[in-house]
Amino acid sequence: MNPDTPESPQSPKPVVTGGILPGMAMIAIFVLFVGMLTAFGALSGKYPGGARYVVLIVSTMMVVGVFGLLRLRRWGWALVTASCLFMSLWNIYMSRILHVPAILIMGALYLLFFLYMVRTEVRERLR
């Protein structure tokens, strides 16, 4: 058996660098969709008083972070990861205030997104 052949057990596996993982793309699409819906809700007056401006700023940061994540930038990753953690905590808080346990499902989903985004494989793909 020739050691230079690809079938050899001693040949190192190629290290894949760059490129977006499928989970990162799915999270980016979901956060983009939620961020745009939230921004449109803030612009159409669904949130009272000063909350409108806070929601608009947070949703804009989410959308901007998605475009940075799709370009594999660290700042985009940081914004999307922080928004996933923030939205998870926000949904848990709203579930507690409104006494609607179904909101916890969204909180758990965002928490899973956060835990996926902090994995070593995801962070190694970023520039």
PyMOL CGO cylinders between C-alpha atoms (Angstrom):
from pymol import cmd
from pymol.cgo import CYLINDER

trace = [
    CYLINDER, 0.00, 0.00, 0.00, 1.43, 3.36, -1.03, 0.3, 1, 1, 1, 1, 1, 1,
    CYLINDER, 1.43, 3.36, -1.03, 1.46, 5.89, 1.88, 0.3, 1, 1, 1, 1, 1, 1,
    CYLINDER, 1.46, 5.89, 1.88, 0.77, 8.76, -0.53, 0.3, 1, 1, 1, 1, 1, 1,
    CYLINDER, 0.77, 8.76, -0.53, -2.63, 7.45, -1.54, 0.3, 1, 1, 1, 1, 1, 1,
    CYLINDER, -2.63, 7.45, -1.54, -5.75, 9.03, -0.03, 0.3, 1, 1, 1, 1, 1, 1,
    CYLINDER, -5.75, 9.03, -0.03, -6.87, 5.65, 1.35, 0.3, 1, 1, 1, 1, 1, 1,
    CYLINDER, -6.87, 5.65, 1.35, -3.88, 5.50, 3.70, 0.3, 1, 1, 1, 1, 1, 1,
    CYLINDER, -3.88, 5.50, 3.70, -4.83, 5.74, 7.38, 0.3, 1, 1, 1, 1, 1, 1,
    CYLINDER, -4.83, 5.74, 7.38, -1.72, 7.89, 8.04, 0.3, 1, 1, 1, 1, 1, 1,
    CYLINDER, -1.72, 7.89, 8.04, -2.71, 10.67, 5.64, 0.3, 1, 1, 1, 1, 1, 1,
    CYLINDER, -2.71, 10.67, 5.64, -4.03, 13.70, 7.53, 0.3, 1, 1, 1, 1, 1, 1,
    CYLINDER, -4.03, 13.70, 7.53, -7.57, 14.82, 6.93, 0.3, 1, 1, 1, 1, 1, 1,
    CYLINDER, -7.57, 14.82, 6.93, -7.85, 18.15, 5.15, 0.3, 1, 1, 1, 1, 1, 1,
    CYLINDER, -7.85, 18.15, 5.15, -8.79, 21.02, 7.40, 0.3, 1, 1, 1, 1, 1, 1,
    CYLINDER, -8.79, 21.02, 7.40, -11.76, 22.91, 6.01, 0.3, 1, 1, 1, 1, 1, 1,
    CYLINDER, -11.76, 22.91, 6.01, -11.44, 26.62, 6.65, 0.3, 1, 1, 1, 1, 1, 1,
    CYLINDER, -11.44, 26.62, 6.65, -13.77, 29.33, 5.56, 0.3, 1, 1, 1, 1, 1, 1,
    CYLINDER, -13.77, 29.33, 5.56, -17.28, 28.94, 4.33, 0.3, 1, 1, 1, 1, 1, 1,
    CYLINDER, -17.28, 28.94, 4.33, -20.43, 29.20, 6.33, 0.3, 1, 1, 1, 1, 1, 1,
    CYLINDER, -20.43, 29.20, 6.33, -21.83, 26.22, 8.18, 0.3, 1, 1, 1, 1, 1, 1,
    CYLINDER, -21.83, 26.22, 8.18, -25.44, 25.23, 7.46, 0.3, 1, 1, 1, 1, 1, 1,
    CYLINDER, -25.44, 25.23, 7.46, -26.45, 25.95, 11.06, 0.3, 1, 1, 1, 1, 1, 1,
    CYLINDER, -26.45, 25.95, 11.06, -24.97, 29.43, 10.84, 0.3, 1, 1, 1, 1, 1, 1,
    CYLINDER, -24.97, 29.43, 10.84, -26.95, 30.10, 7.66, 0.3, 1, 1, 1, 1, 1, 1,
    CYLINDER, -26.95, 30.10, 7.66, -30.18, 28.87, 9.24, 0.3, 1, 1, 1, 1, 1, 1,
    CYLINDER, -30.18, 28.87, 9.24, -29.68, 31.01, 12.32, 0.3, 1, 1, 1, 1, 1, 1,
    CYLINDER, -29.68, 31.01, 12.32, -28.84, 34.01, 10.14, 0.3, 1, 1, 1, 1, 1, 1,
    CYLINDER, -28.84, 34.01, 10.14, -32.04, 33.60, 8.11, 0.3, 1, 1, 1, 1, 1, 1,
    CYLINDER, -32.04, 33.60, 8.11, -34.17, 33.19, 11.24, 0.3, 1, 1, 1, 1, 1, 1,
    CYLINDER, -34.17, 33.19, 11.24, -32.63, 36.19, 13.02, 0.3, 1, 1, 1, 1, 1, 1,
    CYLINDER, -32.63, 36.19, 13.02, -32.97, 38.28, 9.84, 0.3, 1, 1, 1, 1, 1, 1,
    CYLINDER, -32.97, 38.28, 9.84, -36.65, 37.37, 9.55, 0.3, 1, 1, 1, 1, 1, 1,
    CYLINDER, -36.65, 37.37, 9.55, -37.39, 38.11, 13.23, 0.3, 1, 1, 1, 1, 1, 1,
    CYLINDER, -37.39, 38.11, 13.23, -35.35, 41.32, 13.15, 0.3, 1, 1, 1, 1, 1, 1,
    CYLINDER, -35.35, 41.32, 13.15, -37.18, 42.62, 10.08, 0.3, 1, 1, 1, 1, 1, 1,
    CYLINDER, -37.18, 42.62, 10.08, -40.61, 41.76, 11.51, 0.3, 1, 1, 1, 1, 1, 1,
    CYLINDER, -40.61, 41.76, 11.51, -39.72, 43.46, 14.77, 0.3, 1, 1, 1, 1, 1, 1,
    CYLINDER, -39.72, 43.46, 14.77, -38.41, 46.56, 12.99, 0.3, 1, 1, 1, 1, 1, 1,
    CYLINDER, -38.41, 46.56, 12.99, -41.57, 46.82, 10.88, 0.3, 1, 1, 1, 1, 1, 1,
    CYLINDER, -41.57, 46.82, 10.88, -43.63, 46.41, 14.04, 0.3, 1, 1, 1, 1, 1, 1,
    CYLINDER, -43.63, 46.41, 14.04, -41.72, 49.22, 15.72, 0.3, 1, 1, 1, 1, 1, 1,
    CYLINDER, -41.72, 49.22, 15.72, -42.13, 51.48, 12.69, 0.3, 1, 1, 1, 1, 1, 1,
    CYLINDER, -42.13, 51.48, 12.69, -45.87, 50.80, 12.47, 0.3, 1, 1, 1, 1, 1, 1,
    CYLINDER, -45.87, 50.80, 12.47, -46.46, 51.72, 16.13, 0.3, 1, 1, 1, 1, 1, 1,
    CYLINDER, -46.46, 51.72, 16.13, -46.98, 48.29, 17.74, 0.3, 1, 1, 1, 1, 1, 1,
    CYLINDER, -46.98, 48.29, 17.74, -44.80, 49.25, 20.71, 0.3, 1, 1, 1, 1, 1, 1,
    CYLINDER, -44.80, 49.25, 20.71, -45.84, 52.06, 23.10, 0.3, 1, 1, 1, 1, 1, 1,
    CYLINDER, -45.84, 52.06, 23.10, -43.80, 55.17, 23.89, 0.3, 1, 1, 1, 1, 1, 1,
    CYLINDER, -43.80, 55.17, 23.89, -40.04, 54.96, 24.17, 0.3, 1, 1, 1, 1, 1, 1,
    CYLINDER, -40.04, 54.96, 24.17, -40.06, 51.18, 23.79, 0.3, 1, 1, 1, 1, 1, 1,
    CYLINDER, -40.06, 51.18, 23.79, -40.52, 51.76, 20.06, 0.3, 1, 1, 1, 1, 1, 1,
    CYLINDER, -40.52, 51.76, 20.06, -37.05, 53.27, 19.77, 0.3, 1, 1, 1, 1, 1, 1,
    CYLINDER, -37.05, 53.27, 19.77, -35.36, 50.61, 21.88, 0.3, 1, 1, 1, 1, 1, 1,
    CYLINDER, -35.36, 50.61, 21.88, -36.98, 47.83, 19.84, 0.3, 1, 1, 1, 1, 1, 1,
    CYLINDER, -36.98, 47.83, 19.84, -36.03, 49.58, 16.60, 0.3, 1, 1, 1, 1, 1, 1,
    CYLINDER, -36.03, 49.58, 16.60, -32.38, 49.89, 17.68, 0.3, 1, 1, 1, 1, 1, 1,
    CYLINDER, -32.38, 49.89, 17.68, -32.15, 46.26, 18.83, 0.3, 1, 1, 1, 1, 1, 1,
    CYLINDER, -32.15, 46.26, 18.83, -33.81, 44.90, 15.69, 0.3, 1, 1, 1, 1, 1, 1,
    CYLINDER, -33.81, 44.90, 15.69, -31.56, 47.04, 13.48, 0.3, 1, 1, 1, 1, 1, 1,
    CYLINDER, -31.56, 47.04, 13.48, -28.51, 45.67, 15.29, 0.3, 1, 1, 1, 1, 1, 1,
    CYLINDER, -28.51, 45.67, 15.29, -29.83, 42.14, 14.69, 0.3, 1, 1, 1, 1, 1, 1,
    CYLINDER, -29.83, 42.14, 14.69, -30.23, 42.72, 10.96, 0.3, 1, 1, 1, 1, 1, 1,
    CYLINDER, -30.23, 42.72, 10.96, -26.82, 44.39, 10.61, 0.3, 1, 1, 1, 1, 1, 1,
    CYLINDER, -26.82, 44.39, 10.61, -25.26, 41.52, 12.56, 0.3, 1, 1, 1, 1, 1, 1,
    CYLINDER, -25.26, 41.52, 12.56, -26.77, 38.99, 10.17, 0.3, 1, 1, 1, 1, 1, 1,
    CYLINDER, -26.77, 38.99, 10.17, -25.11, 40.62, 7.18, 0.3, 1, 1, 1, 1, 1, 1,
    CYLINDER, -25.11, 40.62, 7.18, -21.79, 40.62, 9.06, 0.3, 1, 1, 1, 1, 1, 1,
    CYLINDER, -21.79, 40.62, 9.06, -22.25, 36.96, 9.97, 0.3, 1, 1, 1, 1, 1, 1,
    CYLINDER, -22.25, 36.96, 9.97, -22.97, 36.01, 6.37, 0.3, 1, 1, 1, 1, 1, 1,
    CYLINDER, -22.97, 36.01, 6.37, -19.66, 37.65, 5.43, 0.3, 1, 1, 1, 1, 1, 1,
    CYLINDER, -19.66, 37.65, 5.43, -18.03, 35.64, 8.27, 0.3, 1, 1, 1, 1, 1, 1,
    CYLINDER, -18.03, 35.64, 8.27, -16.98, 38.70, 10.25, 0.3, 1, 1, 1, 1, 1, 1,
    CYLINDER, -16.98, 38.70, 10.25, -16.37, 38.48, 13.98, 0.3, 1, 1, 1, 1, 1, 1,
    CYLINDER, -16.37, 38.48, 13.98, -18.45, 41.57, 14.71, 0.3, 1, 1, 1, 1, 1, 1,
    CYLINDER, -18.45, 41.57, 14.71, -21.40, 40.01, 12.87, 0.3, 1, 1, 1, 1, 1, 1,
    CYLINDER, -21.40, 40.01, 12.87, -20.98, 36.83, 14.89, 0.3, 1, 1, 1, 1, 1, 1,
    CYLINDER, -20.98, 36.83, 14.89, -20.83, 38.86, 18.10, 0.3, 1, 1, 1, 1, 1, 1,
    CYLINDER, -20.83, 38.86, 18.10, -24.01, 40.81, 17.26, 0.3, 1, 1, 1, 1, 1, 1,
    CYLINDER, -24.01, 40.81, 17.26, -25.99, 37.70, 16.29, 0.3, 1, 1, 1, 1, 1, 1,
    CYLINDER, -25.99, 37.70, 16.29, -24.75, 35.75, 19.31, 0.3, 1, 1, 1, 1, 1, 1,
    CYLINDER, -24.75, 35.75, 19.31, -25.60, 38.61, 21.66, 0.3, 1, 1, 1, 1, 1, 1,
    CYLINDER, -25.60, 38.61, 21.66, -29.02, 39.05, 20.07, 0.3, 1, 1, 1, 1, 1, 1,
    CYLINDER, -29.02, 39.05, 20.07, -29.76, 35.33, 20.49, 0.3, 1, 1, 1, 1, 1, 1,
    CYLINDER, -29.76, 35.33, 20.49, -28.84, 35.52, 24.18, 0.3, 1, 1, 1, 1, 1, 1,
    CYLINDER, -28.84, 35.52, 24.18, -30.82, 38.75, 24.63, 0.3, 1, 1, 1, 1, 1, 1,
    CYLINDER, -30.82, 38.75, 24.63, -33.90, 37.36, 22.87, 0.3, 1, 1, 1, 1, 1, 1,
    CYLINDER, -33.90, 37.36, 22.87, -33.71, 34.17, 24.94, 0.3, 1, 1, 1, 1, 1, 1,
    CYLINDER, -33.71, 34.17, 24.94, -33.64, 36.13, 28.18, 0.3, 1, 1, 1, 1, 1, 1,
    CYLINDER, -33.64, 36.13, 28.18, -36.36, 38.48, 26.92, 0.3, 1, 1, 1, 1, 1, 1,
    CYLINDER, -36.36, 38.48, 26.92, -38.69, 35.60, 26.05, 0.3, 1, 1, 1, 1, 1, 1,
    CYLINDER, -38.69, 35.60, 26.05, -38.13, 34.00, 29.44, 0.3, 1, 1, 1, 1, 1, 1,
    CYLINDER, -38.13, 34.00, 29.44, -38.89, 37.33, 31.12, 0.3, 1, 1, 1, 1, 1, 1,
    CYLINDER, -38.89, 37.33, 31.12, -42.04, 37.91, 29.01, 0.3, 1, 1, 1, 1, 1, 1,
    CYLINDER, -42.04, 37.91, 29.01, -43.24, 34.39, 29.75, 0.3, 1, 1, 1, 1, 1, 1,
    CYLINDER, -43.24, 34.39, 29.75, -42.92, 35.13, 33.44, 0.3, 1, 1, 1, 1, 1, 1,
    CYLINDER, -42.92, 35.13, 33.44, -44.70, 38.50, 33.19, 0.3, 1, 1, 1, 1, 1, 1,
    CYLINDER, -44.70, 38.50, 33.19, -47.51, 37.43, 30.85, 0.3, 1, 1, 1, 1, 1, 1,
    CYLINDER, -47.51, 37.43, 30.85, -47.92, 33.93, 32.34, 0.3, 1, 1, 1, 1, 1, 1,
    CYLINDER, -47.92, 33.93, 32.34, -47.81, 32.33, 28.89, 0.3, 1, 1, 1, 1, 1, 1,
    CYLINDER, -47.81, 32.33, 28.89, -45.65, 29.21, 28.96, 0.3, 1, 1, 1, 1, 1, 1,
    CYLINDER, -45.65, 29.21, 28.96, -45.65, 28.89, 25.16, 0.3, 1, 1, 1, 1, 1, 1,
    CYLINDER, -45.65, 28.89, 25.16, -43.25, 31.84, 24.94, 0.3, 1, 1, 1, 1, 1, 1,
    CYLINDER, -43.25, 31.84, 24.94, -40.67, 29.62, 26.65, 0.3, 1, 1, 1, 1, 1, 1,
    CYLINDER, -40.67, 29.62, 26.65, -40.45, 27.59, 23.44, 0.3, 1, 1, 1, 1, 1, 1,
    CYLINDER, -40.45, 27.59, 23.44, -39.06, 30.61, 21.60, 0.3, 1, 1, 1, 1, 1, 1,
    CYLINDER, -39.06, 30.61, 21.60, -36.75, 31.31, 24.53, 0.3, 1, 1, 1, 1, 1, 1,
    CYLINDER, -36.75, 31.31, 24.53, -35.42, 27.76, 24.38, 0.3, 1, 1, 1, 1, 1, 1,
    CYLINDER, -35.42, 27.76, 24.38, -34.95, 28.02, 20.61, 0.3, 1, 1, 1, 1, 1, 1,
    CYLINDER, -34.95, 28.02, 20.61, -32.92, 31.22, 20.96, 0.3, 1, 1, 1, 1, 1, 1,
    CYLINDER, -32.92, 31.22, 20.96, -30.89, 29.59, 23.74, 0.3, 1, 1, 1, 1, 1, 1,
    CYLINDER, -30.89, 29.59, 23.74, -30.07, 26.68, 21.41, 0.3, 1, 1, 1, 1, 1, 1,
    CYLINDER, -30.07, 26.68, 21.41, -29.02, 29.19, 18.75, 0.3, 1, 1, 1, 1, 1, 1,
    CYLINDER, -29.02, 29.19, 18.75, -26.75, 30.90, 21.27, 0.3, 1, 1, 1, 1, 1, 1,
    CYLINDER, -26.75, 30.90, 21.27, -25.18, 27.61, 22.32, 0.3, 1, 1, 1, 1, 1, 1,
    CYLINDER, -25.18, 27.61, 22.32, -24.58, 26.67, 18.68, 0.3, 1, 1, 1, 1, 1, 1,
    CYLINDER, -24.58, 26.67, 18.68, -22.99, 30.04, 17.91, 0.3, 1, 1, 1, 1, 1, 1,
    CYLINDER, -22.99, 30.04, 17.91, -20.42, 29.74, 20.72, 0.3, 1, 1, 1, 1, 1, 1,
    CYLINDER, -20.42, 29.74, 20.72, -19.15, 26.35, 19.50, 0.3, 1, 1, 1, 1, 1, 1,
    CYLINDER, -19.15, 26.35, 19.50, -15.49, 26.12, 18.53, 0.3, 1, 1, 1, 1, 1, 1,
    CYLINDER, -15.49, 26.12, 18.53, -16.31, 24.99, 14.98, 0.3, 1, 1, 1, 1, 1, 1,
    CYLINDER, -16.31, 24.99, 14.98, -18.37, 28.13, 14.39, 0.3, 1, 1, 1, 1, 1, 1,
    CYLINDER, -18.37, 28.13, 14.39, -15.76, 30.50, 15.84, 0.3, 1, 1, 1, 1, 1, 1,
    CYLINDER, -15.76, 30.50, 15.84, -12.99, 28.93, 13.74, 0.3, 1, 1, 1, 1, 1, 1,
    CYLINDER, -12.99, 28.93, 13.74, -14.82, 29.85, 10.53, 0.3, 1, 1, 1, 1, 1, 1,
    CYLINDER, -14.82, 29.85, 10.53, -14.75, 33.59, 11.27, 0.3, 1, 1, 1, 1, 1, 1,
    CYLINDER, -14.75, 33.59, 11.27, -12.21, 36.12, 10.03, 0.3, 1, 1, 1, 1, 1, 1,
]
cmd.load_cgo(trace, "trace")
